[in-house]
């Protein structure tokens, strides 16, 4: 029997707002699961996806577990938008700082982790910002 269930996973470490941060990205056929932590915990689980209407498109987020705070949802939506993640994303997010600087640092780190593959065209990578 052929297995059509493909999973791709990449991990990496870097610095977000001066703090050591770990990221794990798991890509399923229909969505991403991205863990971002600077304290070794999964943190809040937030689903983010693009909603498209006749005149506009926008990011919507929903907290499944954890802190339901606007700054957490803002960071997850901003990272999704800046990284051009078109599939729905479930984030496990636990950061000490939820700021514009953390969005910039997380986006750069995700780009580094996901964008390392030389075999793919850069514009097809899910976190291509160039």
C-alpha positions in Angstrom: 0.0 0.0 0.0 1.4 3.4 -1.0 1.7 6.0 1.8 0.6 9.4 0.6 1.1 11.1 4.0 4.2 13.2 3.5 5.8 15.3 6.3 8.7 17.6 6.1 10.4 18.9 9.2 13.2 21.5 9.7 14.6 22.8 13.0 17.0 25.6 13.9 18.2 27.9 16.6 18.9 31.6 16.6 18.4 34.8 18.5 15.1 36.7 18.8 15.3 40.0 20.6 18.6 39.0 22.1 17.3 35.7 23.5 18.3 32.2 22.3 15.3 30.8 20.4 14.4 27.5 18.9 12.1 26.9 15.9 10.7 23.7 14.5 8.7 23.7 11.3 6.7 20.7 10.3 5.0 20.9 6.9 2.0 18.7 6.3 0.2 18.5 2.9 -2.5 20.9 4.1 -0.8 23.1 6.7 2.2 24.0 8.7 2.9 23.5 12.4 5.5 25.9 13.6 7.0 25.9 17.2 8.8 29.1 18.2 10.1 29.3 21.8 12.8 31.2 23.8 11.9 29.4 27.0 11.6 25.7 26.0 7.8 25.5 26.1 5.1 25.1 23.4 3.2 28.2 24.7 0.0 29.3 23.1 -1.4 27.3 20.2 -2.7 29.7 17.6 -4.1 28.9 14.1 -3.6 31.5 11.4 -5.0 31.4 7.9 -5.7 33.8 5.1 -9.3 34.8 4.5 -10.2 36.0 1.0 -13.2 38.1 0.2 -14.3 39.8 -3.1 -12.4 43.0 -2.3 -9.7 42.1 0.2 -7.7 39.4 1.9 -6.8 39.4 5.5 -5.2 37.2 8.2 -7.5 35.6 10.8 -6.2 33.9 14.0 -7.8 31.8 16.6 -6.2 30.7 19.9 -6.8 27.0 20.7 -4.9 26.9 24.0 -2.9 29.4 26.1 -3.0 33.1 26.4 -5.5 34.8 24.1 -3.8 38.2 23.9 -3.9 40.6 20.9 -0.1 40.8 20.8 0.3 37.1 20.4 -2.2 37.0 17.6 -0.6 40.1 16.0 2.8 38.4 16.0 1.5 35.2 14.4 -0.4 37.0 11.7 2.6 39.3 11.0 5.0 36.3 10.7 2.5 34.5 8.4 2.1 37.6 6.2 5.8 38.4 6.0 6.8 34.8 5.3 4.0 34.5 2.7 2.7 31.3 4.3 -0.3 30.4 2.1 -1.4 27.2 3.9 -3.0 27.5 7.3 -0.5 27.5 10.1 -0.8 26.3 13.7 1.8 28.1 15.8 3.1 27.0 19.2 4.4 30.4 20.3 6.2 31.2 23.6 8.3 34.3 23.5 9.2 36.8 26.2 8.8 39.7 23.8 5.9 40.2 21.4 7.0 43.2 19.5 7.8 44.5 16.0 11.4 43.6 16.7 10.4 40.0 17.5 8.5 39.7 14.3 11.5 40.9 12.4 13.9 38.5 14.2 11.4 35.5 13.9 10.9 36.2 10.2 14.6 36.3 9.6 15.2 33.1 11.5 12.3 31.3 9.7 13.8 32.4 6.4 17.1 31.0 7.4 15.7 27.7 8.6 13.2 27.1 5.8 15.2 28.8 3.0 18.4 26.8 3.4 17.5 24.3 0.6 19.6 25.0 -2.5 17.5 22.6 -4.6 14.4 24.7 -4.6 13.8 28.0 -6.3 14.0 30.7 -3.7 10.7 32.3 -4.8 8.9 29.0 -4.2 10.0 28.7 -0.6 7.2 29.3 2.0 9.2 32.0 3.8 10.8 33.8 0.9 11.1 37.5 1.7 13.3 38.7 -1.2 
